[in-house]
Amino acid sequence: MNVMGISGTPRTNGNSEILLRYALKPFENNGWNVKIFLLSELTIKPCNACESCRETGTCIINDDMQRIYDAFQWCNAIIISSPVYFLNVSAQLHSILDRHYAVDAEKPLEGKVGGAIAVGGGTTGGQTITLNTIYTWMLSCGIICVPGELFGVKAVAGKPGDILNQENQLKQAEILGSNILKVTTELKEITGFNNYPKYNQEVCVK
Ligand SMILES: Cc1cc2nc3c(=O)[nH]c(=O)nc-3n(C[C@H](O)[C@H](O)[C@H](O)COP(=O)(O)O)c2cc1C
């Protein structure tokens, strides 16, 4: 079984990256293949709305997003973390969410399982909006969204690494990972993951 993590912080060792790593621990402990994509290292340009993907089904921008498209196909589960920037996801992460546009007809993430983590410097509510953005994107991709103990993981931290002093939040991230692992494993028993559930689009489109 395969899980991918996307860390949306541009900061090396950012608090949201650390929580993502904690959320991925249960998968490592259970022998899953784990791929983590750090937006502090990758270059992913924004969608330029050229619409060529509508003709070809692929994105013509040749950057690190091509690796993420492959991982969308490869994974059974996905966890995304983001810092809160102006009450929402980072621009780096938003580029990935938009670039899914190129493959949305193919629905590479449909029927897979996901969850989200948000870290802000303050308590003005940006974590909730950030989680909503990620979970809404996941639902639009056909991902089955799984919560942690309560919603996704919401944390407050400042300097990179500060979150390591918050035992409870590290635990919350592991709980999120364990919940996603459990749902994905149970889904595998039902579907075999050979043929992802293809939702009946006709009913809602007409
Ligand atoms: C451009 C920018 C915008 C930010 N906006 C917010 C915000 O709206 N709300 C908030 O709580 N924190 C805000 N912050 C603080 C970060 O969310 C905080 O430092 C967080 O720890 C970043 O996550 P990271 O450690 O994973 O990089 C902002 C920081 C930056 C650089």
The ligand as a MOL file (V3000), in Angstrom:
LIG
                    3D

  0  0  0     0  0            999 V3000
M  V30 BEGIN CTAB
M  V30 COUNTS 31 33 0 0 0
M  V30 BEGIN ATOM
M  V30 1 C 2.9470 35.2930 4.2340 0
M  V30 2 C 2.5200 34.7990 5.5800 0
M  V30 3 C 1.1990 34.9000 5.9690 0
M  V30 4 C 0.7770 34.4160 7.1980 0
M  V30 5 N -0.5350 34.5070 7.5230 0
M  V30 6 C -0.9780 33.9660 8.6820 0
M  V30 7 C -2.3770 34.0080 8.9970 0
M  V30 8 O -3.2050 34.5380 8.2760 0
M  V30 9 N -2.7730 33.4200 10.1460 0
M  V30 10 C -1.8890 32.8060 10.9950 0
M  V30 11 O -2.3300 32.2650 12.0240 0
M  V30 12 N -0.5540 32.7630 10.7300 0
M  V30 13 C -0.0880 33.3200 9.5890 0
M  V30 14 N 1.2600 33.2520 9.2660 0
M  V30 15 C 2.1870 32.5350 10.1910 0
M  V30 16 C 2.4370 31.0830 9.7520 0
M  V30 17 O 1.2390 30.4080 9.4830 0
M  V30 18 C 3.1990 30.3180 10.8440 0
M  V30 19 O 4.4980 30.8630 10.9640 0
M  V30 20 C 3.3030 28.8090 10.6180 0
M  V30 21 O 4.0880 28.2180 11.6270 0
M  V30 22 C 3.9340 28.4930 9.3220 0
M  V30 23 O 4.0100 27.0930 9.1480 0
M  V30 24 P 5.4190 26.3620 8.9430 0
M  V30 25 O 6.1320 26.4470 10.2740 0
M  V30 26 O 5.0600 24.9920 8.5560 0
M  V30 27 O 6.1610 27.1100 7.8660 0
M  V30 28 C 1.7160 33.7870 8.0770 0
M  V30 29 C 3.0690 33.7100 7.6900 0
M  V30 30 C 3.4600 34.1970 6.4750 0
M  V30 31 C 4.9210 34.0690 6.0520 0
M  V30 END ATOM
M  V30 BEGIN BOND
M  V30 1 1 1 2
M  V30 2 1 2 3
M  V30 3 2 2 30
M  V30 4 2 3 4
M  V30 5 1 4 5
M  V30 6 1 4 28
M  V30 7 2 5 6
M  V30 8 1 6 7
M  V30 9 1 6 13
M  V30 10 2 7 8
M  V30 11 1 7 9
M  V30 12 1 9 10
M  V30 13 2 10 11
M  V30 14 1 10 12
M  V30 15 2 12 13
M  V30 16 1 13 14
M  V30 17 1 14 15
M  V30 18 1 14 28
M  V30 19 1 15 16
M  V30 20 1 16 17
M  V30 21 1 16 18
M  V30 22 1 18 19
M  V30 23 1 18 20
M  V30 24 1 20 21
M  V30 25 1 20 22
M  V30 26 1 22 23
M  V30 27 1 23 24
M  V30 28 2 24 25
M  V30 29 1 24 26
M  V30 30 1 24 27
M  V30 31 2 28 29
M  V30 32 1 29 30
M  V30 33 1 30 31
M  V30 END BOND
M  V30 END CTAB
M  END
